[in-house]
C-alpha cells in the first residue's frame, strides 16, 4: 500500500464531500514578523498593540491575510496539489480576529465540479472554513481551482456549478467585538483620509512597485505550507518556471495599497477575485484601487468601504480589460473586497 500522497485528481472529487485537512498550526508573533518581512505591510491596527487598544481591541490581532494564508495552505495537499492554477474566490468572510497563540485548522466542502472542454482538466469548487482551537469559525471562503485528470479517458461527472452571489451585503460582514474608531489617531495611522473622503467611483494609483524575487516567493510558500507543485517544481510547468503563489500577489498588492488607503484597516469580506495572468519571478507588482461602494456600520465610528484592488506587472494604471472583454496581459489580480475604515 502506498504511503505517500500524490494528491487528488479531478475525478477524485465528489460534490458534497467534506475534507478535513491536516495539520493544525499555532500562530504567534513570529508569524507577523515574517509576514512584515515578506510584504511592506504597515497598517497600524496590525502593527501596534497601543493603536489597537485605542480602537477598542484588547491588543493587536494578527494580519487578516495571515489568517487567509494559513487556512489556505492547509487545503493545498487535498485540493490543489495537482492544480494547473487557482482561478478565483468568492463569499469570503473574516469572522473572528486571529490572536497570537490561536491554533488554526481547515476543512472544505466540495460544492461543484465541471470538466473542461479539453478533457484533460476540470474545475473543482470548494467552500473552505478555518477554525480555531475552540472550534469557532474564523474565516470562510469559496475558491475554484483547475485540476489535472489522472485518466483523460475517465467519464466526465455531471457538471455542478454553484451559484455565487456577486458581492456580500454589509449585513453579512462581521465587525470585531469592541471595534471603535471614534478616537482614531490619523497621524499615527499615516494618512488623514477618512471614509467620507472616498467617493464611489474614485480610482487610486498606489504608485509604488515591488519586484518579486524567486527566493522570497519560495520562503512564502514554505511559510504558509503551500505545497502545490507549480510553486516548487520547475518540471510542473511547460515553461520550466515556478508559478508565483497567487496569495503572494494578493498580500503584496494589499501592502502596496497602504499608499492611498492607509486607513482601510481591516479586510472583512472577499466578494470575488481572479488571478487573471500568471506572475513569475522578475515581475514588478504594482497596484491600483477603485471605490465600488460604501456603507455605515453599527460599530462606533466604523465605516465599510468596498474596493477593487488590481495588481499589475506594468502598463497604464486603471486599465483592466481589452475591447474583447478579456483581462489585459499585464493584469495579475482583480480582487473585490470590503474593508473597515474610520468615519
Buried (B, 14 or more C-beta within 10 A) or exposed (E): EEEEEEBBBBBBBEBEEEBEBEEBBEBEEEBBEBBBEBBBBBBBBBBBEEBBEBBBBEEBBBBBBBBBBBBBBBBBBBBBBBBBBBBBBBBBBBBBBBBBEBEBBBBBBBBBBBBBEEEEBBBBBBBBBBBBEEEEBBBBBBBBBBBBBBEEEBEBBEEEEBEBEEBBEBEEBBBBEEBBBEEBBBEEBBBEBBBEEBEEEEEBBBEBBBEBEEEBBBBBBEBBBBBBBBBBEEEBBEEEBBBBBBBBBBBBBBBBBBBBBBBBBBBBBBBBBBBBBBBBBEBEBBBBBBBBBBBEBEBEBBBBBBBBBBBBBBEEBEEBEEEEEEBBEBBBBBBBBBBBBBB
